[in-house]
């Protein structure tokens, strides 16, 4: 069955504590959601803030091929006639084909929050729905706190739905606004409502009990055909139902059509794009679209998944645009490393002894605190060194670095001694901090012999403390990202001296570049790119 998807990332999602989208961000996200095949995009609440108003003013810049843009608001204020209600007027001015409005379903809220009678509440709902409908809008009626309201007084809650439907609402959407309803109970209530109402029923759930997705699916199992949620589950408190998981489950598990199989393959990319714009790290363990969703680490799992991916994967990662990843780690058996070697097209070129030695080296490094999953550059260097024991570019004889700080500023100076094939090279340089000074020296020492290393530049640098209990004496892991215009890669260094860890990552990056320049092999490049993806 076709299930209509209603995305509220741009409205309910922005209620999330860490979420803030500019109007430009919102426009770009709306476009992405349309490309993904979402049916309704709720853009904001024009009556509540100027940013959302601005979004609807600029909505003409969008080229929506499929989705219907939706403006959100409330039923009219009790004291206002509908045609004079500012909020309702803003909804009409937003110029969207669809308007979603929320009304009260809970007696408690009606009496306490609004201070009006049941009859008055029903009139607010009818008036507002009918007025919007008369202005040519498709109206989605959001029954706020429906499940709590139904539990407190079912007749009261049902009458509000009746009022909305009779006045012309196209969708009656039941909201678990507080997110406190457990799935079994929610399903019972949905079944009751389904029995009593024809037409499109929708579900809007929050994740306060960690069952928002399960609740949305339970409603759909009861015949609901409109589902609301946000990308990556963004939203107030514990978030909204995660639309990514809902869509994937509908398409891959429940035999429904939400966005269709072809668009589904774009799900991961859109979810990550939105996380990027939200400036939030994507949760690695997020179902379907997270980087770890199809990552295998344990040795037995890996050897099984290599024989048949269905052994440890519930769906094919490609179906949602994700990838299988096999992690190299001390937990793994030989399976992981062999997989990587095969992936790099290198397995056949290593002797049995070289393979074993490489595995031991990796295990030792992981034990010391290296994280090779995130540093494919360091891993690739290990493999290339194992493959080419005869190739050696340079040795580091020693280095020295100092930083002097006084009233006029700070100054870092480094000296580096390198033994290369043509003799010993020394360089002294100052830089913006010790790492930069060392970087400048290393390049000075090697640039005459290997001019191409000028292309390699540092693009990101992260430090993680490995032994927090030791305070400033703790071992740290430095992860550095590099680029040479063609591609990027990461290297890692571990030490209780942050400069030494940085230096080690830096030397690895330069050695790897030299290795790559010496032995260019397209199949290796492709395999590595595949491996680098998403790490
Ligand atoms: Zn909500």
Boltz pocket constraint, residues with backbone or C-beta under 6 A from the ligand:
constraints:
  - pocket:
      binder: B
      contacts: [[A, 12], [A, 177], [A, 204], [A, 205], [A, 206], [A, 240]]
      max_distance: 6.0
